[in-house]
C-alpha cells in the first residue's frame, strides 16, 4: 500500500483534532513500513496557489 501526503505528520492534527487519535493513526501507518521523502513540492498544490494569486 502506498499513501501520498502533502502534509508532514506534524500537520495531521489539523485534520485529526484529537492528538491521541492522530498519534495512533500515524503509528499504525508507519509501523513496519518505509517512509520515502521525495523532497518535491506538489504540482497540484502549486497550481492551486498560482490560480488563487
LOVEXMAR-453591 format. One record per atom (N, C-alpha, C, O, CB): residue number from 1; residue in one letter; z, x, y. Coordinates in Angstrom, 1 decimal. Glycine has a CB too. Layout:
<gukol num="NUM" residuo="a" up="Z" east="X" north="Y"/>
...
This chain:
<gukol num="1" residuo="x" up="0.0" east="0.8" north="-1.2"/>
<gukol num="1" residuo="x" up="0.0" east="0.0" north="0.0"/>
<gukol num="1" residuo="x" up="0.0" east="0.9" north="1.2"/>
<gukol num="1" residuo="x" up="0.7" east="1.9" north="1.3"/>
<gukol num="1" residuo="x" up="1.2" east="-1.0" north="0.0"/>
<gukol num="2" residuo="x" up="-0.7" east="0.5" north="2.2"/>
<gukol num="2" residuo="x" up="-0.8" east="1.2" north="3.5"/>
<gukol num="2" residuo="x" up="-0.4" east="0.3" north="4.6"/>
<gukol num="2" residuo="x" up="-0.8" east="-0.9" north="4.7"/>
<gukol num="2" residuo="x" up="-2.2" east="1.9" north="3.7"/>
<gukol num="3" residuo="x" up="0.4" east="0.8" north="5.5"/>
<gukol num="3" residuo="x" up="0.8" east="0.0" north="6.7"/>
<gukol num="3" residuo="x" up="0.5" east="0.8" north="7.9"/>
<gukol num="3" residuo="x" up="0.9" east="2.0" north="8.0"/>
<gukol num="3" residuo="x" up="2.3" east="-0.4" north="6.7"/>
<gukol num="4" residuo="x" up="-0.3" east="0.2" north="8.8"/>
<gukol num="4" residuo="x" up="-0.7" east="0.9" north="10.0"/>
<gukol num="4" residuo="x" up="0.1" east="0.4" north="11.2"/>
<gukol num="4" residuo="x" up="0.1" east="-0.9" north="11.4"/>
<gukol num="4" residuo="x" up="-2.2" east="0.8" north="10.3"/>
<gukol num="5" residuo="x" up="0.7" east="1.2" north="12.0"/>
<gukol num="5" residuo="x" up="1.6" east="0.8" north="13.1"/>
<gukol num="5" residuo="x" up="1.2" east="1.4" north="14.4"/>
<gukol num="5" residuo="x" up="0.7" east="2.6" north="14.4"/>
<gukol num="5" residuo="x" up="3.0" east="1.1" north="12.8"/>
<gukol num="6" residuo="x" up="1.3" east="0.7" north="15.5"/>
<gukol num="6" residuo="x" up="1.1" east="1.2" north="16.8"/>
<gukol num="6" residuo="x" up="2.4" east="1.5" north="17.5"/>
<gukol num="6" residuo="x" up="2.4" east="2.1" north="18.6"/>
<gukol num="6" residuo="x" up="0.3" east="0.3" north="17.7"/>
<gukol num="7" residuo="x" up="3.5" east="1.2" north="16.8"/>
<gukol num="7" residuo="x" up="4.8" east="1.3" north="17.4"/>
<gukol num="7" residuo="x" up="5.6" east="2.3" north="16.5"/>
<gukol num="7" residuo="x" up="5.6" east="2.2" north="15.3"/>
<gukol num="7" residuo="x" up="5.5" east="-0.1" north="17.5"/>
<gukol num="8" residuo="x" up="6.4" east="3.1" north="17.2"/>
<gukol num="8" residuo="x" up="7.3" east="4.0" north="16.4"/>
<gukol num="8" residuo="x" up="8.4" east="3.2" north="15.8"/>
<gukol num="8" residuo="x" up="8.7" east="2.0" north="16.2"/>
<gukol num="8" residuo="x" up="7.9" east="5.1" north="17.3"/>
<gukol num="9" residuo="x" up="9.1" east="3.7" north="14.8"/>
<gukol num="9" residuo="x" up="10.1" east="3.0" north="14.1"/>
<gukol num="9" residuo="x" up="11.2" east="2.6" north="15.1"/>
<gukol num="9" residuo="x" up="11.8" east="1.5" north="15.0"/>
<gukol num="9" residuo="x" up="10.7" east="3.8" north="13.0"/>
<gukol num="10" residuo="x" up="11.5" east="3.4" north="16.1"/>
<gukol num="10" residuo="x" up="12.5" east="3.1" north="17.1"/>
<gukol num="10" residuo="x" up="12.2" east="1.9" north="17.9"/>
<gukol num="10" residuo="x" up="13.1" east="1.3" north="18.5"/>
<gukol num="10" residuo="x" up="12.7" east="4.3" north="18.0"/>
<gukol num="11" residuo="x" up="10.9" east="1.6" north="18.1"/>
<gukol num="11" residuo="x" up="10.5" east="0.5" north="18.9"/>
<gukol num="11" residuo="x" up="10.4" east="-0.9" north="18.1"/>
<gukol num="11" residuo="x" up="10.1" east="-1.9" north="18.7"/>
<gukol num="11" residuo="x" up="9.1" east="0.7" north="19.4"/>
<gukol num="12" residuo="x" up="10.7" east="-0.8" north="16.8"/>
<gukol num="12" residuo="x" up="10.7" east="-2.0" north="16.0"/>
<gukol num="12" residuo="x" up="11.8" east="-3.0" north="16.4"/>
<gukol num="12" residuo="x" up="11.6" east="-4.2" north="16.0"/>
<gukol num="12" residuo="x" up="10.8" east="-1.7" north="14.5"/>
<gukol num="13" residuo="x" up="12.8" east="-2.6" north="17.1"/>
<gukol num="13" residuo="x" up="13.8" east="-3.5" north="17.5"/>
<gukol num="13" residuo="x" up="13.3" east="-4.5" north="18.5"/>
<gukol num="13" residuo="x" up="14.0" east="-5.5" north="18.7"/>
<gukol num="13" residuo="x" up="15.0" east="-2.8" north="18.0"/>
<gukol num="14" residuo="x" up="12.2" east="-4.3" north="19.1"/>
<gukol num="14" residuo="x" up="11.5" east="-5.3" north="20.0"/>
<gukol num="14" residuo="x" up="11.0" east="-6.5" north="19.1"/>
<gukol num="14" residuo="x" up="11.1" east="-7.6" north="19.6"/>
<gukol num="14" residuo="x" up="10.4" east="-4.6" north="20.8"/>
<gukol num="15" residuo="x" up="10.6" east="-6.2" north="17.9"/>
<gukol num="15" residuo="x" up="10.1" east="-7.2" north="17.0"/>
<gukol num="15" residuo="x" up="11.2" east="-7.9" north="16.2"/>
<gukol num="15" residuo="x" up="11.3" east="-9.1" north="16.1"/>
<gukol num="15" residuo="x" up="9.0" east="-6.7" north="16.1"/>
<gukol num="16" residuo="x" up="12.0" east="-7.0" north="15.6"/>
<gukol num="16" residuo="x" up="13.1" east="-7.5" north="14.8"/>
<gukol num="16" residuo="x" up="14.4" east="-7.3" north="15.7"/>
<gukol num="16" residuo="x" up="14.9" east="-6.1" north="15.7"/>
<gukol num="16" residuo="x" up="13.2" east="-6.7" north="13.5"/>
<gukol num="17" residuo="x" up="14.9" east="-8.3" north="16.3"/>
<gukol num="17" residuo="x" up="16.0" east="-8.2" north="17.2"/>
<gukol num="17" residuo="x" up="17.3" east="-7.7" north="16.6"/>
<gukol num="17" residuo="x" up="18.1" east="-7.1" north="17.3"/>
<gukol num="17" residuo="x" up="16.3" east="-9.6" north="17.9"/>
<gukol num="18" residuo="x" up="17.5" east="-8.0" north="15.3"/>
<gukol num="18" residuo="x" up="18.8" east="-7.6" north="14.7"/>
<gukol num="18" residuo="x" up="18.6" east="-6.1" north="14.2"/>
<gukol num="18" residuo="x" up="17.8" east="-5.8" north="13.3"/>
<gukol num="18" residuo="x" up="19.1" east="-8.5" north="13.5"/>
<gukol num="19" residuo="x" up="19.4" east="-5.2" north="14.8"/>
<gukol num="19" residuo="x" up="19.2" east="-3.8" north="14.4"/>
<gukol num="19" residuo="x" up="19.5" east="-3.5" north="12.9"/>
<gukol num="19" residuo="x" up="18.8" east="-2.6" north="12.4"/>
<gukol num="19" residuo="x" up="20.2" east="-2.9" north="15.2"/>
<gukol num="20" residuo="x" up="20.4" east="-4.2" north="12.3"/>
<gukol num="20" residuo="x" up="20.6" east="-4.0" north="10.9"/>
<gukol num="20" residuo="x" up="19.4" east="-4.5" north="10.0"/>
<gukol num="20" residuo="x" up="19.1" east="-3.8" north="9.1"/>
<gukol num="20" residuo="x" up="21.9" east="-4.8" north="10.4"/>
<gukol num="21" residuo="x" up="18.8" east="-5.6" north="10.4"/>
<gukol num="21" residuo="x" up="17.6" east="-6.0" north="9.7"/>
<gukol num="21" residuo="x" up="16.5" east="-5.1" north="9.9"/>
<gukol num="21" residuo="x" up="15.8" east="-4.7" north="8.9"/>
<gukol num="21" residuo="x" up="17.2" east="-7.4" north="10.2"/>
<gukol num="22" residuo="x" up="16.3" east="-4.6" north="11.1"/>
<gukol num="22" residuo="x" up="15.3" east="-3.6" north="11.4"/>
<gukol num="22" residuo="x" up="15.5" east="-2.3" north="10.5"/>
<gukol num="22" residuo="x" up="14.5" east="-1.8" north="9.9"/>
<gukol num="22" residuo="x" up="15.3" east="-3.2" north="12.9"/>
<gukol num="23" residuo="x" up="16.7" east="-1.8" north="10.5"/>
<gukol num="23" residuo="x" up="17.0" east="-0.6" north="9.7"/>
<gukol num="23" residuo="x" up="16.7" east="-0.9" north="8.2"/>
<gukol num="23" residuo="x" up="16.2" east="0.0" north="7.5"/>
<gukol num="23" residuo="x" up="18.5" east="-0.2" north="9.9"/>
<gukol num="24" residuo="x" up="17.1" east="-2.0" north="7.7"/>
<gukol num="24" residuo="x" up="16.8" east="-2.4" north="6.3"/>
<gukol num="24" residuo="x" up="15.4" east="-2.4" north="6.0"/>
<gukol num="24" residuo="x" up="14.9" east="-1.9" north="5.0"/>
<gukol num="24" residuo="x" up="17.5" east="-3.7" north="5.9"/>
<gukol num="25" residuo="x" up="14.6" east="-3.0" north="6.9"/>
<gukol num="25" residuo="x" up="13.1" east="-3.1" north="6.7"/>
<gukol num="25" residuo="x" up="12.5" east="-1.7" north="6.7"/>
<gukol num="25" residuo="x" up="11.7" east="-1.4" north="5.8"/>
<gukol num="25" residuo="x" up="12.5" east="-4.0" north="7.8"/>
<gukol num="26" residuo="x" up="12.9" east="-0.9" north="7.6"/>
<gukol num="26" residuo="x" up="12.3" east="0.5" north="7.7"/>
<gukol num="26" residuo="x" up="12.7" east="1.3" north="6.5"/>
<gukol num="26" residuo="x" up="11.9" east="2.0" north="5.9"/>
<gukol num="26" residuo="x" up="12.8" east="1.2" north="9.0"/>
<gukol num="27" residuo="x" up="14.0" east="1.1" north="6.0"/>
<gukol num="27" residuo="x" up="14.5" east="1.8" north="4.8"/>
<gukol num="27" residuo="x" up="13.7" east="1.4" north="3.6"/>
<gukol num="27" residuo="x" up="13.3" east="2.3" north="2.8"/>
<gukol num="27" residuo="x" up="16.0" east="1.5" north="4.6"/>
<gukol num="28" residuo="x" up="13.4" east="0.2" north="3.4"/>
<gukol num="28" residuo="x" up="12.7" east="-0.3" north="2.2"/>
<gukol num="28" residuo="x" up="11.2" east="0.1" north="2.3"/>
<gukol num="28" residuo="x" up="10.6" east="0.4" north="1.2"/>
<gukol num="28" residuo="x" up="12.8" east="-1.8" north="2.1"/>
<gukol num="29" residuo="x" up="10.6" east="0.1" north="3.5"/>
<gukol num="29" residuo="x" up="9.2" east="0.5" north="3.6"/>
<gukol num="29" residuo="x" up="9.0" east="2.0" north="3.4"/>
<gukol num="29" residuo="x" up="8.0" east="2.4" north="2.9"/>
<gukol num="29" residuo="x" up="8.7" east="0.1" north="4.9"/>
<gukol num="30" residuo="x" up="10.0" east="2.8" north="3.8"/>
<gukol num="30" residuo="x" up="9.8" east="4.3" north="3.7"/>
<gukol num="30" residuo="x" up="10.4" east="4.9" north="2.5"/>
<gukol num="30" residuo="x" up="10.1" east="6.1" north="2.2"/>
<gukol num="30" residuo="x" up="10.4" east="4.9" north="5.0"/>
<gukol num="31" residuo="x" up="11.2" east="4.2" north="1.7"/>
<gukol num="31" residuo="x" up="11.8" east="4.8" north="0.5"/>
<gukol num="31" residuo="x" up="10.8" east="5.2" north="-0.5"/>
<gukol num="31" residuo="x" up="10.0" east="4.3" north="-0.9"/>
<gukol num="31" residuo="x" up="12.8" east="3.8" north="-0.1"/>
<gukol num="32" residuo="x" up="10.7" east="6.4" north="-0.8"/>
<gukol num="32" residuo="x" up="9.8" east="6.9" north="-1.8"/>
<gukol num="32" residuo="x" up="8.3" east="7.0" north="-1.3"/>
<gukol num="32" residuo="x" up="7.4" east="7.2" north="-2.1"/>
<gukol num="32" residuo="x" up="9.8" east="6.1" north="-3.0"/>
<gukol num="33" residuo="x" up="8.1" east="6.7" north="0.0"/>
<gukol num="33" residuo="x" up="6.7" east="6.7" north="0.5"/>
<gukol num="33" residuo="x" up="6.5" east="8.0" north="1.3"/>
<gukol num="33" residuo="x" up="7.3" east="8.8" north="1.5"/>
<gukol num="33" residuo="x" up="6.5" east="5.5" north="1.3"/>
<gukol num="34" residuo="x" up="5.3" east="8.1" north="1.8"/>
<gukol num="34" residuo="x" up="4.8" east="9.2" north="2.7"/>
<gukol num="34" residuo="x" up="4.5" east="8.6" north="4.0"/>
<gukol num="34" residuo="x" up="3.7" east="7.6" north="4.1"/>
<gukol num="34" residuo="x" up="3.7" east="10.0" north="2.0"/>
<gukol num="35" residuo="x" up="4.9" east="9.2" north="5.1"/>
<gukol num="35" residuo="x" up="4.6" east="8.8" north="6.4"/>
<gukol num="35" residuo="x" up="3.5" east="9.8" north="6.9"/>
<gukol num="35" residuo="x" up="3.8" east="11.0" north="7.0"/>
<gukol num="35" residuo="x" up="5.8" east="8.8" north="7.4"/>
<gukol num="36" residuo="x" up="2.4" east="9.3" north="7.3"/>
<gukol num="36" residuo="x" up="1.3" east="10.1" north="7.8"/>
<gukol num="36" residuo="x" up="1.1" east="9.8" north="9.3"/>
<gukol num="36" residuo="x" up="0.7" east="8.7" north="9.6"/>
<gukol num="36" residuo="x" up="0.0" east="9.9" north="7.0"/>
<gukol num="37" residuo="x" up="1.4" east="10.8" north="10.1"/>
<gukol num="37" residuo="x" up="1.2" east="10.6" north="11.5"/>
<gukol num="37" residuo="x" up="-0.1" east="11.2" north="11.9"/>
<gukol num="37" residuo="x" up="-0.3" east="12.4" north="11.8"/>
<gukol num="37" residuo="x" up="2.4" east="11.2" north="12.4"/>
<gukol num="38" residuo="x" up="-1.0" east="10.4" north="12.4"/>
<gukol num="38" residuo="x" up="-2.4" east="10.9" north="12.8"/>
<gukol num="38" residuo="x" up="-2.4" east="11.5" north="14.2"/>
<gukol num="38" residuo="x" up="-3.2" east="12.3" north="14.5"/>
<gukol num="38" residuo="x" up="-3.4" east="9.8" north="12.7"/>
<gukol num="39" residuo="x" up="-1.4" east="11.1" north="15.0"/>
<gukol num="39" residuo="x" up="-1.4" east="11.6" north="16.4"/>
<gukol num="39" residuo="x" up="-2.4" east="11.0" north="17.3"/>
<gukol num="39" residuo="x" up="-2.6" east="11.4" north="18.5"/>
<gukol num="39" residuo="x" up="-1.5" east="13.0" north="16.4"/>
<gukol num="40" residuo="x" up="-3.2" east="10.0" north="16.8"/>
<gukol num="40" residuo="x" up="-4.2" east="9.3" north="17.6"/>
<gukol num="40" residuo="x" up="-3.7" east="8.1" north="18.2"/>
<gukol num="40" residuo="x" up="-2.9" east="7.4" north="17.7"/>
<gukol num="40" residuo="x" up="-5.4" east="9.0" north="16.7"/>
<gukol num="41" residuo="x" up="-4.2" east="7.8" north="19.4"/>
<gukol num="41" residuo="x" up="-3.9" east="6.5" north="20.1"/>
<gukol num="41" residuo="x" up="-4.8" east="5.4" north="19.5"/>
<gukol num="41" residuo="x" up="-5.9" east="5.7" north="19.1"/>
<gukol num="41" residuo="x" up="-4.1" east="6.7" north="21.6"/>
<gukol num="42" residuo="x" up="-4.3" east="4.2" north="19.6"/>
<gukol num="42" residuo="x" up="-5.0" east="3.1" north="19.1"/>
<gukol num="42" residuo="x" up="-6.2" east="2.8" north="20.0"/>
<gukol num="42" residuo="x" up="-6.1" east="2.7" north="21.2"/>
<gukol num="42" residuo="x" up="-4.1" east="1.9" north="19.0"/>
<gukol num="43" residuo="x" up="-7.4" east="2.7" north="19.4"/>
<gukol num="43" residuo="x" up="-8.6" east="2.4" north="20.2"/>
<gukol num="43" residuo="x" up="-8.5" east="1.0" north="20.8"/>
<gukol num="43" residuo="x" up="-8.8" east="0.8" north="21.9"/>
<gukol num="43" residuo="x" up="-9.9" east="2.5" north="19.3"/>
<gukol num="44" residuo="x" up="-8.1" east="0.0" north="19.9"/>
<gukol num="44" residuo="x" up="-7.9" east="-1.4" north="20.4"/>
<gukol num="44" residuo="x" up="-6.9" east="-1.5" north="21.5"/>
<gukol num="44" residuo="x" up="-7.1" east="-2.2" north="22.5"/>
<gukol num="44" residuo="x" up="-7.6" east="-2.3" north="19.2"/>
<gukol num="45" residuo="x" up="-5.8" east="-0.8" north="21.4"/>
<gukol num="45" residuo="x" up="-4.8" east="-0.8" north="22.5"/>
<gukol num="45" residuo="x" up="-5.3" east="-0.2" north="23.8"/>
<gukol num="45" residuo="x" up="-5.1" east="-0.8" north="24.8"/>
<gukol num="45" residuo="x" up="-3.5" east="-0.1" north="22.0"/>
<gukol num="46" residuo="x" up="-6.1" east="0.8" north="23.7"/>
<gukol num="46" residuo="x" up="-6.6" east="1.5" north="24.9"/>
<gukol num="46" residuo="x" up="-7.7" east="0.5" north="25.5"/>
<gukol num="46" residuo="x" up="-7.7" east="0.4" north="26.7"/>
<gukol num="46" residuo="x" up="-7.3" east="2.8" north="24.5"/>
<gukol num="47" residuo="x" up="-8.5" east="-0.2" north="24.7"/>
<gukol num="47" residuo="x" up="-9.5" east="-1.1" north="25.2"/>
<gukol num="47" residuo="x" up="-8.8" east="-2.3" north="25.9"/>
<gukol num="47" residuo="x" up="-9.2" east="-2.7" north="27.0"/>
<gukol num="47" residuo="x" up="-10.4" east="-1.6" north="24.1"/>
<gukol num="48" residuo="x" up="-7.7" east="-2.8" north="25.3"/>
<gukol num="48" residuo="x" up="-7.0" east="-3.9" north="25.9"/>
<gukol num="48" residuo="x" up="-6.4" east="-3.5" north="27.2"/>
<gukol num="48" residuo="x" up="-6.4" east="-4.3" north="28.2"/>
<gukol num="48" residuo="x" up="-5.9" east="-4.4" north="24.9"/>
<gukol num="49" residuo="x" up="-5.8" east="-2.3" north="27.3"/>
<gukol num="49" residuo="x" up="-5.2" east="-1.9" north="28.5"/>
<gukol num="49" residuo="x" up="-6.3" east="-1.7" north="29.6"/>
<gukol num="49" residuo="x" up="-6.0" east="-1.9" north="30.8"/>
<gukol num="49" residuo="x" up="-4.4" east="-0.6" north="28.3"/>
<gukol num="50" residuo="x" up="-7.4" east="-1.1" north="29.2"/>
<gukol num="50" residuo="x" up="-8.5" east="-0.9" north="30.2"/>
<gukol num="50" residuo="x" up="-9.0" east="-2.2" north="30.7"/>
<gukol num="50" residuo="x" up="-9.3" east="-2.3" north="31.9"/>
<gukol num="50" residuo="x" up="-9.6" east="-0.1" north="29.5"/>
<gukol num="51" residuo="x" up="-9.1" east="-3.2" north="29.9"/>
<gukol num="51" residuo="x" up="-9.6" east="-4.5" north="30.3"/>
<gukol num="51" residuo="x" up="-8.6" east="-5.2" north="31.3"/>
<gukol num="51" residuo="x" up="-9.0" east="-5.9" north="32.2"/>
<gukol num="51" residuo="x" up="-9.9" east="-5.4" north="29.2"/>
<gukol num="52" residuo="x" up="-7.3" east="-5.0" north="31.0"/>
<gukol num="52" residuo="x" up="-6.3" east="-5.6" north="31.8"/>
<gukol num="52" residuo="x" up="-6.2" east="-5.0" north="33.2"/>
<gukol num="52" residuo="x" up="-5.7" east="-5.6" north="34.2"/>
<gukol num="52" residuo="x" up="-4.9" east="-5.5" north="31.1"/>
<gukol num="53" residuo="x" up="-6.6" east="-3.7" north="33.3"/>
<gukol num="53" residuo="x" up="-6.5" east="-3.0" north="34.6"/>
<gukol num="53" residuo="x" up="-7.6" east="-3.3" north="35.5"/>
<gukol num="53" residuo="x" up="-7.7" east="-2.8" north="36.6"/>
<gukol num="53" residuo="x" up="-6.5" east="-1.5" north="34.3"/>
